[in-house]
């Protein structure tokens, strides 16, 4: 299997039929049940097109159709096959089962041994797979499909190792797997399930990696090497808080961060530096401020280009201080087009470390509706 043969979630489809199907999916997601006329009115599609798609969805088990008064209503299937989302964070594999209706039905958290630098070798992959297989109670559950969120550096690992991992996950859970970038899955999850962001057009940015994704209705814009407009969605290693902290310590800069990780600088994470900053460590405070300002400048460029309504900042389980938001806004205000500053809502992600697994499951629902 080559990289081109691997199943990646589609983000920005150009096929007209797929775009039409996504418009219908969007209506079904936002409404518990709708009539055919509701779908026609809200998508602008013809009666015959809507009928064709809805009947196809019903045959696939994605929707149910029921009599209601004088007409029929369509709603996402609550009782049929499920979808599975898989994500990894801080030595834990997160498994989330969603119904086609989008309800979270089951969650599992399985401790796995992933190197701190994410440089997985074949022996590491085998160990992680063994831990997942032994720790899950989801074997035997019938899934339409599963999605797995991988960090960008893991996704770019040796093709044979990635293939081996995905094929073994196929075997364990007896279903096909789609791959998403971790940032894309987490952003989609926050957009669909976040407390303040559900259904809104969003810019999602990771606090440390700097990677971002734009979600506008069901169209997703992620980093693209060939598109200069999306350059600011790429990870930014030079501004990584954790990476910079390690570099400063290696150069002999004094900070309490060293004691917090007992001298093991490879164990420094975003959360470590944020905790040190909150406790008054001046080096950590300066790192956090400079990173927040830089993040704000990147966000401003993307807001000017894509005009999302909400910016979601995420960085694990730690609660981020209001000062960080103010620094991000300070950096953004220097570059935002006139009138945009007051319209942008900046919030922190509410799903924390579960965001990528929930989002990977949500992307499965979306992908199934694109298979027309």
Secondary structure, DSSP 8 states (H G I E B T S, - for coil): --GGGS-B--SS---HHHHHHHHHHHHHHH-S-EEHHHHHHHH---HHHHHHHHHHHHHHTSEEEEEETTEEEEEE-SSS-EEEEEEEETTEEEEEEE-TT--EEEEEEEE----TT----HHHHHHHHHHHHHH-S-TT--EEEEEEEE-HHHHTS-HHHHHHHHHHHHHHHTS-EEEEEHHHHHHHHHHHH-TTTTTS-EEEEETTT--EEEEETTEEEE--TT-GGGGGGS--GGG-HHHHHHHHHHTT---THHHHTTT-GGG--HHHHHHHHHTT-HHHHHHHHHHHHHHHHHHHHHHHHH--SEEEEE-SSS---HHHHHHHHHHHHTTS-TTTGGG-EEEE-SSGGGHHHHHHHHHHHHHHHH--
